[in-house]
Amino acid sequence: MTTKKPKSTETPKEKKSGTVASHFPIVCIGASAGGLEALEQYLENIPANSGMAYIVIQHLDPTQKGMLPELLQRITKMKVLQVKDLMPVKQNTVFVIPPNKTMSILKGVLHLFEPIEARGLRLPIDYFLQSLADDQHKRAVAVILSGMGSDGSIGIRSIKEQNGIVMVQEPSSAKFDSMPQNAIGSVLVDIVAPANELPLLLNDFFKRIPVLKSDHEINNKDKSALEKIIILLRSHTGNDFSMYKKNTVYRRVERRMGVHKIDKISSYVHFLQENPKEVDILFKELLIGVTSFFRDPDLWEKLKDTVFVNLLNNLQEGSVLRAWVPGCSTGEEAYSLAIMFKEAIEKKNLQVGISLQIFATDLDNEAIEFARKGVFTENISATVSPKRLGRFFVKTEDGYRIKTEIREMVVFAKHNIIMHAPFTKMDIISCRNMLIYMDPELQKKILGLFSYSLNPDGIVVLGSAETLGTQNQLFSTVDAKLKIFKHSSTLQVPELFNFPSSFSRTSTTHIENIVPPKSYSNIQSLADQLLLQHYSPPGVLVNEKGDIIYISGRTGKYLEPSVGKANMNIFAMLREGLRNEFPPAFRKALKTKETVILHHLRVGTNGGEQNLNVKIQWIDKPDLLNGMIMIVFHDLPKTDEIKLKTKRGDKNLHTLKQAELEEELQRTREEMQSNIEEMQTAQEEQKSTNEELQSTNEELQSTNEELTTSKEEMQSLNEELQTVNAELQSKVDEFLRMNNDMKNLLNSTDIAT
């Protein structure tokens, strides 16, 4: 019994261009440690005459001769070949990558390269998947099986971007689940199942998916169902896809229909109505969150060497550049922009006072949360140079974490560019590969919105396949090849665009009339409050740093707001007369955890003077206030000065004041000397500690680098040993079977030889 071949889904445009050589699906199977068993389970369950080609990419020991083709040939009836350079891909054939090679595909022909990466840093699965996506588009299929590390998680993003299919082995059925887990966390995977079930599911998927129709070929019935799907998405998620290209939406709907084995789009509409979770999955499928660090390297070098320099030369020190990255996905684009800005500042030695503030937005809340964490897998080493990894990233157990200096430059937020108000006064807008999914009318509106958001001479960067269309009068070209445009300074009257204000999710709410409970006044608490207001001295509750937490009574005679930025710290708000005496007494109370009282202080208050005592009390109970400081101000009467003036006369009063000033000066000198000694001691201790920490930090950094290198080499070696071990074990099993067969044959014959 033969199996029906999948239909060709090649578009007339692709046939005319001649860029696609094969008319059948090409399946890339990526595996690592423990992958031989999964490969055998996959290949032995492929239907006869499936009409597909299978390319096996595994982490192999570069020093050993590959035994994988020989081992796999025993499992499948298809022909298994080890790839040679310029070998064309054929249907119903298995191609195996040779050891110590990197492979790519162009027009259906396989090309082999010598690997340039170090042994522990090679990502052959990612490398091949990216070339497969660019070459085969929607006929590309990625299958990720058992393995350690995260190889493949970046490549499958390219497959999804080109509308290909991504399948992953169920992690619980894999001997090593790291690669499947990373793949599932990277993109919305089409099919997750045990390795032995994946081939049949893939075959069913291709049998059920219809031939792709162009926009004008979609019949009225399908258009009506498609509009219903858009309405369901809008009501459930609050996002409107009515102005997205119908072809794009239709393609993504077909993929979900193929996964659920639904033949008619009208049936899929009913399925969506009955399964709200499927609406969320379709919504994520439509977002197509594909990005990477430094995509199109020539563009980033142009931004660093020319665009940033031109912007920075026209700014004064202390200025802030503003950038907007709509459709940022998981944040790689925004972080790349921040890194390039830092490099431009360092390379040209420009004003260090100039900073960049990036606003990165996206519809997908999960992608935004991922971007905020700033932690990426080790696979980014394929697109980020070792120098940048060391300068802008910190190595962690999960991969690489972006450094704080870069993270603080980016603000991530969920934002719908169609419905929400745009960001304004922008110097740079980087919107790459988002407009290609929208129809011309929506593209026109968004480009007009970018023109409104940009400052004069602001820069907008588009994707390699995007153009200005009918909005070219709003921008002048900086680099047509790299799609860099400048906001035109000679604008006509801008066109006004109407965007829908918002769409909200419909949810049923039940409003209950809640009667507030009656509150009964407590006479004791009211009386205590009255006494506190009229008879208690004013006071302030502060923490150990002097930050004011609570103010009781009128403290305006002792405290006043400081000049400049608002500062609720008591040291900044003390009036004249308290500034010298108070800080050392506060430190003493904090250090000894005892009460300190300052007597007969004179504080200037609105043109006059006030004598007072200040009580500084460290608090240990209750627990809620433990460690805080209560400062209480007690006013003193001015009777002493009056009596002294009448009895002794003005001369005695003058002498007394002079003595007080000399005493205060002497006390100030002693406090200053004490502070200087404390500062010198603290400075010496800090310098010594700093030198020790610096030395320790250098040692730790050196050790960390050595451990990282060793870990990568050990992991790579471990995977290669796992593969070789599995191959040798398979050979041993085969020899045991042959030995048993020969032994049985000899034992069954009684003829002497």
C-alpha positions as MATLAB code, in Angstrom:
seq = 'MTTKKPKSTETPKEKKSGTVASHFPIVCIGASAGGLEALEQYLENIPANSGMAYIVIQHLDPTQKGMLPELLQRITKMKVLQVKDLMPVKQNTVFVIPPNKTMSILKGVLHLFEPIEARGLRLPIDYFLQSLADDQHKRAVAVILSGMGSDGSIGIRSIKEQNGIVMVQEPSSAKFDSMPQNAIGSVLVDIVAPANELPLLLNDFFKRIPVLKSDHEINNKDKSALEKIIILLRSHTGNDFSMYKKNTVYRRVERRMGVHKIDKISSYVHFLQENPKEVDILFKELLIGVTSFFRDPDLWEKLKDTVFVNLLNNLQEGSVLRAWVPGCSTGEEAYSLAIMFKEAIEKKNLQVGISLQIFATDLDNEAIEFARKGVFTENISATVSPKRLGRFFVKTEDGYRIKTEIREMVVFAKHNIIMHAPFTKMDIISCRNMLIYMDPELQKKILGLFSYSLNPDGIVVLGSAETLGTQNQLFSTVDAKLKIFKHSSTLQVPELFNFPSSFSRTSTTHIENIVPPKSYSNIQSLADQLLLQHYSPPGVLVNEKGDIIYISGRTGKYLEPSVGKANMNIFAMLREGLRNEFPPAFRKALKTKETVILHHLRVGTNGGEQNLNVKIQWIDKPDLLNGMIMIVFHDLPKTDEIKLKTKRGDKNLHTLKQAELEEELQRTREEMQSNIEEMQTAQEEQKSTNEELQSTNEELQSTNEELTTSKEEMQSLNEELQTVNAELQSKVDEFLRMNNDMKNLLNSTDIAT';
ca = [
       0.000    0.000    0.000;
       1.495    3.325   -1.077;
       1.148    6.596    0.774;
      -0.146    9.661   -1.010;
       2.607   12.221   -1.672;
       2.136   15.683   -0.223;
       1.018   18.322   -2.675;
       3.461   20.956   -3.847;
       2.795   24.312   -2.258;
       5.112   26.308   -4.519;
       3.735   29.696   -5.487;
       3.861   31.033   -9.067;
       6.247   33.749   -7.872;
       8.744   31.121   -6.672;
       8.440   29.120   -9.890;
       9.151   32.226  -11.920;
      12.123   33.311   -9.821;
      13.719   29.883   -9.925;
      15.184   30.308   -6.453;
      13.703   27.023   -5.213;
      15.080   23.886   -6.816;
      13.118   21.210   -4.968;
       9.336   20.793   -5.022;
       9.145   18.460   -2.027;
       9.561   19.013    1.724;
      13.081   18.784    3.144;
      13.200   17.597    6.749;
      16.197   18.545    8.895;
      16.516   16.232   11.921;
      18.709   17.719   14.638;
      19.987   15.542   17.495;
      22.828   15.432   19.993;
      23.547   13.269   23.033;
      21.179   10.298   23.218;
      20.039   11.120   19.704;
      20.852    7.784   18.027;
      17.975    6.022   19.753;
      15.580    8.862   18.857;
      16.835    8.874   15.244;
      16.203    5.145   14.947;
      12.665    5.566   16.353;
      11.974    8.374   13.884;
      13.393    6.734   10.738;
      11.834    3.304   11.263;
       8.364    4.896   11.418;
       8.612    6.985    8.237;
       5.856    5.868    5.812;
       6.995    4.197    2.609;
       7.509    6.591   -0.298;
       6.841    9.659    1.887;
       7.999   11.981   -0.873;
      10.309   13.917    1.466;
      14.076   14.209    1.900;
      15.661   13.777    5.340;
      18.884   15.463    6.455;
      20.404   14.318    9.757;
      22.542   16.821   11.680;
      24.183   15.404   14.806;
      27.062   16.497   17.039;
      29.805   14.089   15.944;
      33.352   13.543   17.186;
      35.530   15.386   14.605;
      38.429   12.961   15.143;
      36.465    9.757   14.488;
      35.245    8.262   11.247;
      31.451    8.524   11.044;
      29.566    5.248   11.512;
      26.132    6.895   11.604;
      25.115    6.203    7.945;
      25.900    2.506    8.356;
      23.929    2.286   11.608;
      20.898    4.130   10.243;
      20.835    2.058    7.050;
      19.869   -1.001    9.131;
      16.778    0.854   10.413;
      15.255    2.223    7.215;
      14.604    0.983    3.685;
      15.455    4.437    2.326;
      18.939    5.020    0.986;
      21.257    6.545    3.629;
      24.171    8.626    2.302;
      26.961   10.547    3.958;
      26.934   14.015    2.433;
      29.613   15.027   -0.038;
      30.132   18.565   -1.256;
      27.656   19.721   -3.947;
      25.392   16.703   -3.429;
      21.803   17.396   -4.621;
      18.920   16.561   -2.268;
      16.612   13.734   -3.430;
      13.247   12.444   -2.265;
      12.992    9.357   -0.045;
      16.675    9.601    0.867;
      18.464   10.186    4.164;
      21.529   12.463    4.113;
      23.943   12.441    7.092;
      26.391   15.271    7.839;
      30.023   14.058    7.928;
      32.202   14.629   11.025;
      34.059   17.942   11.424;
      31.998   19.758    8.779;
      29.508   22.607    8.671;
      26.723   22.273    6.106;
      24.295   24.586    4.289;
      21.900   24.302    1.350;
      21.404   26.451   -1.757;
      18.813   25.692   -4.466;
      18.429   22.143   -3.173;
      22.198   21.409   -3.270;
      24.199   20.665   -0.099;
      27.469   22.524    0.520;
      30.145   21.520    3.045;
      32.475   23.953    4.859;
      35.348   23.648    7.271;
      34.110   24.806   10.702;
      35.662   28.063   11.886;
      34.320   27.918   15.457;
      36.142   26.303   18.342;
      35.173   22.712   19.041;
      32.935   23.520   22.015;
      31.152   26.433   20.299;
      29.843   24.782   17.122;
      26.118   24.970   16.405;
      25.699   22.917   13.207;
      21.923   22.497   13.615;
      21.268   26.244   13.890;
      23.573   26.960   10.965;
      21.876   24.496    8.624;
      18.311   25.375    9.684;
      18.877   29.041    8.875;
      20.107   28.230    5.379;
      17.279   25.695    4.911;
      14.674   28.328    5.821;
      16.151   30.851    3.377;
      16.349   28.256    0.600;
      13.155   26.208    0.962;
      10.762   28.633    2.712;
       7.485   26.844    3.565;
       8.824   23.445    2.412;
      11.405   23.508    5.231;
      10.722   21.205    8.191;
      12.738   21.203   11.432;
      12.695   18.220   13.808;
      14.504   18.587   17.155;
      15.262   15.339   19.008;
      17.130   14.375   22.187;
      20.261   16.337   23.053;
      22.105   18.554   25.516;
      22.472   22.315   25.113;
      20.265   24.570   22.995;
      21.475   23.989   19.426;
      18.525   24.422   17.039;
      16.519   26.913   19.107;
      17.644   29.862   16.934;
      17.387   28.016   13.628;
      13.751   27.039   14.191;
      12.905   30.750   14.482;
      14.039   31.193   10.887;
      11.937   28.175    9.886;
       8.848   29.736   11.511;
       9.525   33.102    9.884;
       9.451   31.442    6.448;
       6.221   29.593    7.314;
       7.975   26.241    7.651;
       7.051   23.494   10.126;
       8.706   22.882   13.499;
       8.380   19.537   15.306;
       9.954   18.620   18.645;
      10.331   15.348   20.496;
       8.278   15.204   23.685;
      10.862   16.145   26.373;
       9.676   13.436   28.762;
      10.433   10.770   26.121;
      13.925   12.113   25.326;
      17.029   10.696   26.987;
      18.341   14.284   27.269;
      15.590   16.895   27.235;
      17.650   20.108   27.085;
      17.425   20.635   23.305;
      13.676   19.859   23.099;
      12.946   22.114   26.099;
      14.910   25.025   24.641;
      13.180   24.600   21.284;
       9.724   24.657   22.902;
      10.688   27.783   24.839;
      12.050   29.501   21.734;
       9.020   29.499   19.382;
       5.456   28.240   19.117;
       6.142   24.645   18.053;
       3.665   23.071   15.626;
       3.842   19.473   16.848;
       5.246   17.975   20.074;
       5.181   14.162   20.306;
       7.424   11.129   20.958;
      10.022   10.488   18.250;
       8.229    7.419   16.846;
       4.980    9.385   16.307;
       6.466   12.476   14.630;
       6.823   10.992   11.065;
       3.149    9.957   10.815;
       1.978   13.305   12.211;
       4.135   15.133    9.654;
       2.776   13.025    6.819;
      -0.814   13.703    7.939;
      -0.035   17.394    8.173;
       1.102   17.592    4.548;
      -1.802   15.477    3.325;
      -4.346   17.775    4.955;
      -2.827   21.190    4.278;
      -4.407   22.618    1.098;
      -2.605   24.262   -1.794;
      -1.903   27.874   -0.847;
      -4.234   30.360   -2.463;
      -3.357   33.928   -3.347;
      -5.432   36.836   -2.093;
      -7.772   36.956   -5.100;
      -8.112   33.148   -5.227;
      -9.641   32.880   -1.745;
     -13.321   32.304   -2.399;
     -16.101   34.250   -0.748;
     -16.959   31.408    1.622;
     -13.370   31.197    2.893;
     -13.187   35.001    3.125;
     -16.292   35.031    5.273;
     -14.832   32.368    7.586;
     -11.529   34.259    7.718;
     -13.332   37.446    8.759;
     -15.108   35.513   11.507;
     -11.730   34.286   12.762;
     -10.465   37.892   12.810;
     -13.555   38.924   14.800;
     -12.938   36.093   17.309;
      -9.303   37.189   17.674;
     -10.343   40.804   18.179;
     -12.976   40.037   20.805;
     -10.776   37.533   22.686;
      -7.363   39.259   22.569;
      -8.298   42.894   21.891;
      -6.065   43.008   18.772;
      -7.308   43.675   15.250;
      -5.796   41.665   12.349;
      -8.245   42.932    9.706;
      -5.525   45.066    8.079;
      -2.922   42.291    7.982;
      -2.245   40.610    4.653;
      -4.959   38.017    4.083;
      -2.402   35.613    2.636;
      -0.373   35.707    5.851;
      -3.400   35.180    8.089;
      -4.768   32.438    5.800;
      -1.412   30.623    5.820;
      -1.218   30.625    9.622;
      -4.815   29.438    9.897;
      -4.046   26.577    7.492;
      -1.127   25.506    9.673;
      -3.330   25.282   12.755;
      -5.948   23.395   10.711;
      -3.265   20.914    9.676;
      -2.165   20.391   13.281;
      -5.747   19.626   14.373;
      -6.568   17.633   11.179;
      -9.403   19.996   10.187;
     -10.191   20.100    6.463;
     -12.561   23.089    6.219;
     -11.935   26.600    7.480;
     -15.588   26.874    8.540;
     -15.046   23.871   10.827;
     -12.009   25.617   12.270;
     -14.200   28.628   13.124;
     -16.430   26.353   15.232;
     -13.322   24.804   16.776;
     -12.116   28.270   17.817;
     -15.505   29.100   19.344;
     -15.401   25.938   21.435;
     -11.706   26.206   22.422;
     -10.629   29.672   23.648;
      -7.073   28.386   24.231;
      -6.732   27.773   20.506;
      -7.502   31.475   19.931;
      -4.491   32.368   22.086;
      -2.295   29.911   20.172;
      -3.439   31.310   16.803;
      -2.784   34.833   18.101;
       0.818   33.904   18.958;
       1.163   32.147   15.603;
       0.177   35.390   13.835;
       2.697   37.484   15.777;
       5.664   35.691   14.139;
       8.180   36.730   16.827;
      11.434   36.118   14.960;
      14.552   38.130   15.773;
      18.244   37.798   16.571;
      21.229   39.846   17.645;
      22.838   42.002   14.935;
      20.682   40.732   12.081;
      22.190   42.134    8.848;
      25.688   43.021   10.188;
      26.331   45.645    7.474;
      23.364   47.665    8.740;
      24.686   47.755   12.306;
      28.161   48.807   11.222;
      26.591   51.613    9.178;
      24.573   52.745   12.203;
      27.662   52.726   14.430;
      30.115   54.394   12.041;
      27.852   56.949   10.350;
      24.321   57.388   11.680;
      25.152   57.535   15.396;
      28.165   59.778   14.774;
      26.059   62.284   12.793;
      23.425   62.366   15.529;
      25.961   62.712   18.340;
      27.935   65.499   16.665;
      24.855   67.742   16.732;
      24.124   67.223   20.429;
      25.367   68.982   23.529;
      26.807   67.151   26.502;
      24.074   65.848   28.779;
      21.579   65.317   25.945;
      19.438   62.192   25.701;
      18.766   60.435   22.403;
      15.405   58.649   22.167;
      14.812   55.478   20.145;
      11.727   53.352   19.533;
      11.794   49.672   18.529;
       8.200   48.582   17.728;
       7.702   44.828   17.336;
      10.799   44.106   19.453;
       9.796   40.465   20.154;
      12.246   39.047   22.745;
      14.452   42.143   22.791;
      17.504   41.220   20.701;
      16.964   44.154   18.316;
      16.700   46.698   21.146;
      19.756   45.355   22.956;
      21.729   45.356   19.679;
      20.874   49.045   19.234;
      22.053   49.824   22.779;
      25.318   47.913   22.282;
      26.043   49.706   18.991;
      25.444   53.077   20.658;
      27.925   52.195   23.419;
      30.494   51.109   20.842;
      29.983   54.325   18.843;
      30.595   56.405   21.994;
      33.739   54.444   22.887;
      35.148   54.304   19.360;
      34.797   58.009   18.546;
      35.537   59.207   22.086;
      32.521   61.509   21.988;
      30.804   63.302   24.878;
      30.279   60.751   27.593;
      27.384   62.814   28.907;
      25.170   61.815   25.963;
      22.900   58.832   26.630;
      20.382   56.756   24.691;
      16.906   55.830   25.953;
      15.263   52.985   24.019;
      11.541   52.193   24.155;
      10.984   48.606   22.981;
       7.373   47.515   22.459;
       5.503   44.444   21.300;
       2.050   42.856   21.357;
       3.209   39.592   22.907;
       3.301   39.937   26.692;
       5.333   36.713   27.120;
       7.982   37.989   24.698;
       8.175   41.279   26.617;
       8.632   39.421   29.921;
      11.421   37.348   28.345;
      13.101   40.493   27.018;
      12.927   42.200   30.420;
      14.930   39.372   32.015;
      17.728   39.869   29.490;
      18.904   36.234   29.674;
      19.660   34.423   26.406;
      20.839   30.925   25.495;
      24.429   30.100   24.570;
      23.363   30.023   20.899;
      23.733   33.801   20.651;
      27.477   33.162   20.303;
      26.682   32.406   16.652;
      25.727   36.065   15.998;
      27.498   37.890   18.863;
      31.291   38.076   18.701;
      33.368   36.784   21.656;
      34.553   40.359   22.267;
      30.981   41.621   22.645;
      30.024   38.620   24.764;
      32.810   39.484   27.183;
      32.106   43.227   27.133;
      28.300   43.384   27.311;
      27.210   39.987   28.712;
      27.713   37.985   31.893;
      28.031   34.188   31.635;
      25.456   32.333   33.743;
      24.225   28.758   34.101;
      21.296   29.557   31.779;
      23.458   31.140   29.077;
      24.318   34.842   28.856;
      22.757   37.755   30.782;
      22.915   41.281   29.410;
      24.918   43.641   31.626;
      23.181   46.290   33.725;
      24.664   49.213   31.759;
      22.866   47.957   28.621;
      19.696   46.772   30.375;
      19.126   50.186   31.944;
      19.086   51.814   28.502;
      15.978   49.870   27.406;
      12.377   50.174   28.625;
      10.102   47.310   27.554;
       6.328   47.735   27.340;
       3.335   46.008   25.800;
       2.035   48.274   23.043;
      -0.245   47.982   20.010;
       1.096   50.246   17.294;
      -2.276   50.278   15.500;
      -4.466   51.166   18.468;
      -2.312   52.852   21.108;
      -0.869   56.353   21.085;
       2.625   56.466   19.516;
       5.830   57.521   21.219;
       6.908   61.032   20.207;
      10.070   63.140   19.865;
      12.079   60.139   18.699;
      15.547   60.372   17.144;
      15.621   56.762   15.888;
      12.878   54.279   14.986;
      13.920   50.715   14.167;
      10.953   48.801   12.734;
      12.338   45.831   10.847;
      10.331   43.093    9.130;
       7.016   44.069   10.703;
       5.433   46.014    7.830;
       5.765   43.067    5.419;
       2.864   41.327    7.176;
       0.500   44.301    6.770;
      -1.536   45.444    3.777;
      -0.518   48.640    1.892;
      -3.143   50.810    3.584;
      -1.912   49.921    7.072;
       1.724   50.307    5.972;
       0.893   53.829    4.779;
      -0.705   54.719    8.105;
       2.170   53.374   10.181;
       4.819   55.169    8.103;
       2.808   58.380    8.516;
       2.743   57.698   12.244;
       6.536   57.253   12.246;
       6.880   60.620   10.517;
       4.757   62.181   13.269;
       6.835   60.488   16.003;
      10.266   61.512   14.691;
      12.168   64.676   15.466;
      13.445   66.728   12.516;
      16.347   64.802   10.931;
      15.295   61.668   12.857;
      16.220   58.245   11.440;
      13.923   55.322   10.599;
      15.317   51.836    9.824;
      13.165   49.293    7.964;
      13.630   45.611    7.130;
      15.474   44.401    4.051;
      12.208   43.509    2.270;
      10.324   46.696    3.230;
       9.930   49.981    1.336;
       8.391   53.409    1.919;
       5.754   52.816   -0.771;
       3.606   55.895   -1.313;
       5.079   57.639    1.764;
       8.491   58.391    0.239;
       7.774   62.142    0.403;
       7.961   61.939    4.206;
      11.547   60.653    4.256;
      14.811   61.124    2.405;
      17.099   58.160    1.684;
      20.301   57.691    3.687;
      21.113   54.187    2.394;
      18.671   52.541   -0.018;
      20.300   49.113    0.212;
      20.280   48.977    4.027;
      16.818   50.650    4.227;
      17.924   53.639    6.326;
      15.816   56.770    5.855;
      15.860   60.276    7.309;
      12.868   62.349    8.328;
      12.323   64.944    5.629;
      12.755   68.533    6.796;
      10.584   69.918    3.956;
       7.250   68.396    4.896;
       3.944   69.375    3.421;
       0.772   69.436    5.523;
       0.789   66.017    7.191;
      -2.017   63.637    6.423;
      -4.265   62.704    9.331;
      -4.908   59.012   10.007;
      -7.772   57.468   11.922;
      -6.847   54.532   14.095;
      -9.412   52.578   16.125;
      -9.161   53.711   19.713;
      -9.139   50.246   21.257;
     -10.786   46.892   21.378;
     -11.561   45.288   24.700;
     -12.138   41.686   25.584;
     -15.739   40.881   26.243;
     -16.196   39.355   29.648;
     -19.278   38.868   31.725;
     -19.143   40.645   35.053;
     -21.481   40.341   37.983;
     -21.925   43.507   40.011;
     -22.954   42.934   43.578;
     -24.242   45.601   45.924;
     -21.860   45.431   48.832;
     -23.026   47.245   51.934;
     -20.043   48.774   53.739;
     -19.742   47.691   57.355;
     -20.628   50.265   59.995;
     -17.675   51.742   61.842;
     -18.009   52.507   65.503;
     -15.817   55.239   66.997;
     -13.585   54.433   69.950;
     -13.706   57.194   72.600;
     -10.246   56.321   73.924;
      -8.582   56.536   70.510;
     -10.298   59.868   69.808;
      -9.170   61.264   73.169;
      -5.597   60.062   72.624;
      -5.584   61.655   69.195;
      -6.837   64.963   70.619;
      -4.123   65.001   73.307;
      -1.429   64.213   70.742;
      -2.543   67.081   68.515;
      -2.565   69.733   71.251;
      -0.071   68.698   73.944;
       2.585   66.366   72.485;
       5.878   67.827   71.180;
       6.555   67.685   67.439;
       8.616   64.739   66.267;
       9.911   62.929   63.219;
      10.374   59.177   62.594;
      13.309   58.361   60.285;
      15.184   55.267   59.170;
      18.891   54.637   59.707;
      19.759   56.698   56.613;
      17.768   59.713   57.799;
      14.914   59.320   55.295;
      11.727   60.697   56.837;
       9.011   58.067   57.276;
       6.465   59.896   59.453;
       5.999   63.451   60.805;
       4.014   64.200   63.961;
       2.958   67.754   64.798;
       4.199   71.016   63.274;
       7.905   70.765   62.503;
       8.247   73.812   60.242;
      10.302   75.689   62.862;
      13.029   73.029   62.736;
      12.853   71.623   59.206;
      12.485   73.232   55.797;
      12.513   71.827   52.228;
      15.946   71.880   50.618;
      16.637   73.833   47.432;
      16.531   71.859   44.180;
      15.112   68.381   43.681;
      12.675   67.343   46.400;
      14.537   65.454   49.134;
      12.755   64.001   52.174;
      15.963   63.337   54.103;
      16.250   65.008   57.516;
      19.913   65.985   56.999;
      18.929   68.004   53.924;
      15.969   69.667   55.685;
      17.575   70.817   58.973;
      17.454   74.547   59.664;
      20.512   76.621   60.597;
      21.614   75.821   64.133;
      20.911   72.103   63.842;
      23.127   71.266   60.878;
      26.390   71.046   62.863;
      25.178   69.511   66.117;
      22.653   67.024   64.830;
      24.657   64.667   62.452;
      27.259   63.469   65.027;
      24.550   63.004   67.682;
      22.464   60.988   65.173;
      25.427   58.741   64.340;
      26.128   58.266   68.051;
      22.518   57.213   68.758;
      22.627   54.829   65.801;
      25.955   53.341   66.856;
      25.329   53.007   70.610;
      21.578   52.314   70.238;
      20.928   54.712   73.101;
      19.091   58.006   73.530;
      21.092   61.176   72.841;
      19.852   64.637   73.929;
      21.133   67.951   72.553;
      20.605   70.848   75.020;
      20.019   74.570   74.425;
      20.330   74.692   70.667;
      19.513   77.954   68.920;
      17.654   77.515   65.623;
      16.884   80.317   63.203;
      13.164   80.407   62.444;
      11.769   82.965   59.973;
      13.879   85.941   61.087;
      14.040   84.989   64.789;
      15.631   82.389   67.015;
      14.245   79.518   69.056;
      15.934   77.721   71.950;
      15.229   74.004   72.080;
      16.340   70.568   73.202;
      16.469   67.716   70.649;
      15.985   64.122   71.764;
      17.294   61.391   69.405;
      16.036   57.959   70.445;
      16.857   54.592   68.867;
      13.774   52.286   68.794;
      13.816   48.531   69.310;
      10.130   47.908   70.085;
       7.638   47.296   68.574;
       9.115   45.027   65.874;
       7.552   47.100   63.093;
       9.678   50.119   64.132;
      12.802   48.199   65.140;
      15.979   49.969   63.972;
      14.309   53.323   63.337;
      15.085   56.669   65.032;
      12.557   58.980   66.724;
      13.564   62.656   66.855;
      11.582   64.879   69.279;
      11.859   68.689   69.456;
      11.262   70.451   72.855;
      10.983   74.267   72.782;
      12.564   76.230   75.676;
      11.357   79.653   77.029;
      13.485   82.789   76.402;
      13.301   84.043   80.028;
      17.005   83.513   80.818;
      18.192   86.033   78.260;
      15.672   88.667   79.401;
      16.619   88.334   83.093;
      20.287   88.465   82.265;
      19.847   91.656   80.259;
      17.996   93.528   83.029;
      20.357   92.492   85.852;
      23.810   92.721   84.348;
      23.314   95.082   81.475;
      24.268   94.971   77.841;
      28.002   94.571   78.525;
      27.614   91.346   80.453;
      25.240   90.058   77.800;
      27.785   90.841   75.075;
      30.526   89.037   77.039;
      28.270   86.012   77.521;
      27.435   85.817   73.845;
      31.133   86.026   72.954;
      31.904   83.164   75.344;
      29.144   81.082   73.829;
      30.456   81.724   70.309;
      33.995   80.749   71.336;
      32.689   77.604   72.982;
      30.687   76.739   69.859;
      33.734   77.392   67.670;
      35.893   75.136   69.827;
      33.255   72.402   69.710;
      33.009   72.735   65.945;
      36.793   72.414   65.576;
      36.825   69.279   67.721;
      33.984   67.734   65.710;
      35.698   68.640   62.446;
      38.968   67.099   63.614;
      37.121   63.964   64.709;
      35.355   63.767   61.349;
      38.638   64.181   59.480;
      40.244   61.364   61.457;
      37.228   59.105   60.911;
      37.207   59.924   57.209;
      40.932   59.181   56.833;
      40.566   55.876   58.672;
      37.543   54.929   56.611;
      39.331   55.969   53.410;
      42.347   53.809   54.222;
      40.133   50.843   55.077;
      38.097   51.361   51.932;
      41.237   51.602   49.796;
      42.623   48.417   51.318;
      39.302   46.617   50.899;
      39.018   47.864   47.328;
      42.459   46.522   46.438;
      41.610   43.154   47.977;
      38.272   43.013   46.170;
      39.881   44.017   42.890;
      42.485   41.291   43.256;
      39.821   38.749   44.205;
      37.639   39.877   41.304;
      40.480   39.403   38.815;
      41.181   35.934   40.184;
      37.493   35.010   40.060;
      37.141   36.388   36.554;
      40.152   34.409   35.376;
      38.852   31.265   37.079;
      35.390   31.827   35.628;
      36.763   32.157   32.105;
      38.792   28.976   32.524;
      35.789   27.112   33.945;
      33.521   28.374   31.158;
      35.952   27.221   28.494;
      36.430   23.876   30.222;
      32.676   23.429   30.636;
      32.016   24.111   26.953;
      34.783   21.749   25.876;
      33.615   19.055   28.304;
      30.001   19.387   27.185;
      30.985   19.136   23.532;
      33.277   16.198   24.248;
      30.571   14.526   26.336;
      28.044   14.811   23.507;
      30.542   13.414   21.022;
      31.406   10.542   23.384;
      27.702    9.828   23.875;
      27.299    9.590   20.107;
      30.373    7.375   19.636;
      29.319    5.204   22.583;
      25.856    4.723   21.120;
      27.332    3.810   17.728;
      29.786    1.338   19.296;
      27.068   -0.200   21.456;
      24.955   -0.711   18.354;
      27.923   -2.385   16.648;
      28.516   -4.629   19.671;
      24.868   -5.696   19.676;
      25.114   -6.532   15.973;
      28.297   -8.595   16.477;
      26.671  -10.467   19.393;
      23.703  -11.371   17.196;
      26.027  -12.569   14.417;
      28.118  -14.569   16.902;
      25.013  -16.228   18.356;
      23.755  -17.067   14.858;
      27.102  -18.665   13.928;
      27.247  -20.569   17.216;
      23.730  -21.903   16.728;
      24.583  -22.932   13.168;
      27.683  -24.870   14.248;
      25.890  -26.505   17.173;
      23.075  -27.657   14.899;
      25.435  -29.592   12.592;
      27.049  -32.890   13.693;
      29.443  -33.072   10.755;
      33.100  -32.845   11.674;
      34.984  -30.170    9.785;
];
